[in-house]
């Protein structure tokens, strides 16, 4: 790649205009800000050059926490620090397909192999709803490719592997 102002040229990935009006983008495994014509690296995730560590999506919640995902995991970026969200925090989802923040500030995360995860504001752990053979109250399939809200707070989930749509009432934990 060529150099721009003595730095490697960014390889644009995901873009995000933050609530404070700043542009962020991913360039491979780096989170960068763009201000006044200059890219500044804020953080890196995973291992440099490992393509499964390239940042695929950026999502900012109302509290200003930046969520980033790669094929190898999920990360938070807050107050200038990056933390991988892994099994120790209850996240087993791998690659993320969708983010949604509900009216209560709960972050809903649709994943390809780990079902639907949720994170309550201020909580340390992530909770997950997955497919369980023989359990009609579980997801019909694990791939959650999209999450869409209803005005009543329920969520529609688009499921991969031709599993269709399912509606969940988060307050009651009921699938419909």
N, C-alpha and C positions, 0 to 999 in steps of 0.2 A: 504494500500500500504506500501511497505517497505521503509526504509530510506537509502539514499545514502549520505555519508559524513554529516550526521545529518539533511539532508533535505528530504522532501517527494520525492520519486522516480517520475521523470517526466512521464506523460501519453502522449506520442507523438501523435500529431495530424497532422497539416500541417507543412511542411518544406520549407525553402527558403534559397538559397545561395545568399547573397546580392551582389550588384555591387562591393562593397569593399572587397569581399571575406570572409565575416563572415557568419556562419551558424546561422539561427534563426529557432525556432520551436514554435509551440503552444503546451501547455500542459493544457488541460481543458480551463479555461478562462485566462490563463497567456501567455504572450509573453516572450520567453526566448532566450537568446543567448547561444551559446556553444563555448567555447574557452578553449584550453589546458585541455580538459577533465572535465571541470566544466560548469554546467548550472547556469546561472544568470537570475533571473526574472527582466525584463525591465519594464513591465507594466501588469496590469490586466484590464479586461473589464467586464462589467455587474456585476452580483452577484456570489460570489463563490458557487460552488455546483449546480447551476442552469444549467441543461444540455443544455437548449436552448441558453445559453450564452457561450458555448464552441466555441473557435475559429476554424472555418472550413477551411478557406483559408487565405493565405498570398500573397500579391502582392506588389512589389516595383516599383514605377514609376521612370522615368529618373531623377527627381529632388531629389530622395532619400526618398520620402514620402512612408511610409509603409501603405498599406491598409489591413484591417483585417475584416472578416465578421463572424457573428454568425447568428443563426436563428432569433435572436432578433434585429439585426442591423448591421450597417456598422461603422467602426472606422478608423480614421487616427492616425498614430503614427509618430510624427516628432519632432526633437529636444528634445527628451526625454519626450514628452507630448502626452497623448492620448486624443482624442476628438471623441465623438459619432456624427455621421453624421445622422441627423434625419429630420423630416418634416420642422423644422425651416430653414434648408438649402435646402429644396426642395427634399429630398430623402424620398420616400415612398415605396421603393421596398422590404423591408424585407430581406429574405435570398438571397444571391448572388450566381449565377451559374457560371458567367464568367467575367473576366476582360480582357481588351485590351487597350493598349496605341497606339494611331495613330502617324503618322509622325509629327504632330503639337503638340504633348504632351497632347492631349485630352484623358482623361480616359473614356472608354466606359464600362458600367456595366450592364450585363444581369442579370435580377432578375426573380424569380419565379412568384411573384404576382404584380410586379410594372413595367413591361415592360423593356424598355431600357433607362438607365440614362446616362448622360454625364457630365463631369466636365472639364471645360477649365482651363488651368494653371493660377493660380493667381486669379481666380474667387471665390467668396464666395458661390455662389449658384450652385446647381446641377439641370440640366434640364432633363425632362423625356418625353419620347414618349411612349404612351400606346394605348391599344385598346379602341376605342369608337364605340359603336354600330351605324351603319348607316353612318360612316365616312370612305370612301375608302382610305383616306390619312393617316389613323391611322394603327397601327399594326393589323394584322389579329387576334392575340391573345396576351395576356400579358406574358406568360412564355417564356423568352429568355434563352435558355439553353447553347448556344455557340455563340461566335462572332469571325468571321474570316475576315481578311482584303484582299482586292484586291490591286494590284499595283497602280491603279488609285485613291486610297483613299476611295473608297466605301467599305461598310461592308456587309458581308453576315451574317444573323442572323438565327440560327436554333431555331425554335419555338416549345415549348412543346404542349401537348394536340393534337398531330397529325396535327398541323397547318402548318407544312412544313417549307420551306425556304423563306426568303424575303431578298431583297437587298436594302440597303439604301445609298443614296448619301448624306453624311453629309453636304457638302457645299451648296447643293440646298434644303436639307431637303425633298427629294423626295423618296418615296418608289417605288420599281419596282417589 
